Amino acid sequence: MSKHIRDTFAQCKLEGRPAMITFITAGFPSIEETVPLMLALQKGGVDIIELGMPFSDPIADGPVIQRANTLALENGMNLHKVLELVKLAREKGVKIPIMLMGYYNPIYRFGDKKFVEEAYNAGANGFLLCDLPLEEASHFRSICTSSGMSYIPLVAPSTTNDRLEVLAADADSFIYVVSRMGSTGSTGSLSSNLDELLKRVRSQTGTKPLAVGFGVSTREHFLQIAGIADGVVIGSFLISLINDTPKELREQRVTDYIQEIVGNRPVDISKLVINSEPVHALEGSIEEATNAFMGNGVDKFGEFGGQYIPEILHDCVKELEAAFFAARDDPSFWAEIKSYYPYMGRPSSMHLADRLTEQVGGARIWLKREDLNHTGSHKINNALAQVILAKRMGKTKVIAETGAGQHGVATATAAAKFGLKCTVLMGAEDVRRQALNVFRMKLLGAEVIEVHSGTKTLRDACNEALRTWVTCLHDTHYVLGSATGPHPFPTMVRTFQSVIGREICEEFPKIHPDGKEFPDYVFACIGGGSNCAGTFSHFIPYTQVKLIGVEAAGEGIDTNSHAATLTAGKPGVLHGAKTYILQDSDGQVSETHSISAGLDYPGVGPELASWKASGRATFLYCKDEEALEGFRILSQSEGIIPALESSHAIFKAIEIAKTLPKDKDIVITVSGRGDKDVQHVAELLPKLGPKIGWDLRIDSANQTKC
Ligand SMILES: Cc1ncc(COP(=O)(O)O)c(C=O)c1O
């Protein structure tokens, strides 16, 4: 059906005007109103409708569209219902092209080919996917072309000329030009260098129609764009207008608004025709052209990893990739990091937990003490190295996301040490739960910004950090805190954390009574995976060492209250990478729970996903009360209060140690210290304490006993 989009642009050109394109979210403000609103848009003079497929984690969208997504999901919207709406729209007389716009994960979960075919049959004409750039799109794009659908490439002010050329070759109907760096949203004015941008894009894309979006809201904007492009896209402003208008007036208001934008152009719906001829594959092999341009493509961990990011972020990750690989190969970079080892407390100590070993009565248990690092966890290894990298890149500011606050504190610390301005994004719910760490960050001179979107937790802070980064790339580095995110972050974070595993490897034969070369088991807890990747990566070639990662099973993996992503998740795309994700059957990312905020995340680093696939590491899970038991045992047997995150690994390691003979050796990375958790544990004990027989209330009757 997508010849329809081409015909529409051709017709608009014939009439000497740009195509009017509008975005609305399917299921917003209610499922029943979506089709009437589409009809109202058509009546007002809209030429193409972008129908938003709601997603729980819309990284390219500003607050208005984020809220529309949330509301539509609360209304029960999913991809099956989007298709029903498209079908209904066609039945009710929507004749203009309908493009489906959204994010890749729900489609991936639905099944790419099945979804594209069903969308075609329902009457849709094409796709616009915000997080499927050139690097990742070739498979989906070829499904679109073979199913008769258009795939619309997005270009941004940061898109380079050579990239524009390849993207233009991909465009079978038009190209969407994102007018400014940032997320969707109307700011009242258009970007001042829009003319220049359009000229540059045009110089590379030839006669392909260009439609301009992001920030458009008025007739003046429409006229300004009309002079330089072939299509004008309005999204956020329309969503706000619908939101702010009483239900009974919405359709009329929408028609009137569009009429105002298009200059009261008469609209004759009876003359609209649908060209149902499928779009044919473009001449020449796009696949080949794209591959030739990208060389070896993006580094991946088997099928996991990649760069599932909005085009607008492409520049950021490319700059970072180049800087990181140059630094990694430069001995002076490592010399500089090492010069801060005394500041960080490295090398961190490793020793036998003799009382614990005796108590357990099985394998010997050794502790790698990342809790002794400056700031109290392994997070400083990565934060400090990234801040040094940021300085090398000439950045004067850093941003970071944080959940528990440990990474926020580590980044604020490194930023203070190097004189960089630091802003930490933190979900409003986590700000409430982790008040002490918020205060620590502020003491260190960082600004803490509360994120109020979505679930108001770590994943929303990650979304917001990615959105923020694009607006300030020129002077700001994003210090991502775990082995997650788009390439090169997972590789970079693992590289900076791999000091943990390297030190274990070097130290172990020196401190083992028989000089044994390797431990038999190495344990680490997993949130996003930086502690685990850092602990394991050095051991990957030594297959005699069993690597065991421990996830947070919260209230149990058979409940909806856990964060055991590798155990209970499914492959998908989140925060720029293909990996395991906790998600529902519609591909919406699930809410998670863990006793430890640092493990409370619905994704996991892609490298860990690849270790699960290859079987090189084993992933176990540990419930809240079991972690609390691990917390108690280490505190009372060794006098070490571990972080609740680390307590997960401690509990599981003890379980395994019990089953092993005394000549076996287990190393546990104690990723952080538990001071931050003491208050939380005190609050939790009345609920969880009875499950493990732990009661710390002062018993006045026994007070005088010795
Ligand atoms: C002490 C500690 N351990 C582990 C984690 C989990 O993070 P990751 O899986 O990236 O190591 C956190 C996260 O905040 C943490 O603070």
The ligand as an SDF file (V2000), in Angstrom:
LIG
                    3D

 16 16  0  0  0  0  0  0  0  0999 V2000
   27.0530   -2.1520   45.6430 C   0  0  0  0  0  0  0  0  0  0  0  0
   26.4380   -2.4390   44.3170 C   0  0  0  0  0  0  0  0  0  0  0  0
   26.6030   -3.6460   43.7770 N   0  0  0  0  0  0  0  0  0  0  0  0
   26.0650   -3.9670   42.5960 C   0  0  0  0  0  0  0  0  0  0  0  0
   25.2880   -3.0640   41.9120 C   0  0  0  0  0  0  0  0  0  0  0  0
   24.6570   -3.4890   40.6360 C   0  0  0  0  0  0  0  0  0  0  0  0
   25.1260   -2.8220   39.5280 O   0  0  0  0  0  0  0  0  0  0  0  0
   25.9070   -3.6070   38.4040 P   0  0  0  0  0  0  0  0  0  0  0  0
   25.0960   -4.7930   38.0890 O   0  0  0  0  0  0  0  0  0  0  0  0
   26.0580   -2.6570   37.2970 O   0  0  0  0  0  0  0  0  0  0  0  0
   27.1800   -4.0000   38.9860 O   0  0  0  0  0  0  0  0  0  0  0  0
   25.0880   -1.7570   42.4250 C   0  0  0  0  0  0  0  0  0  0  0  0
   24.3060   -0.7470   41.7220 C   0  0  0  0  0  0  0  0  0  0  0  0
   24.0370    0.3250   42.1770 O   0  0  0  0  0  0  0  0  0  0  0  0
   25.6930   -1.4460   43.6670 C   0  0  0  0  0  0  0  0  0  0  0  0
   25.5330   -0.2370   44.2070 O   0  0  0  0  0  0  0  0  0  0  0  0
  1  2  1  0
  2  3  1  0
  2 15  2  0
  3  4  2  0
  4  5  1  0
  5  6  1  0
  5 12  2  0
  6  7  1  0
  7  8  1  0
  8  9  2  0
  8 10  1  0
  8 11  1  0
 12 13  1  0
 12 15  1  0
 13 14  2  0
 15 16  1  0
M  END
$$$$
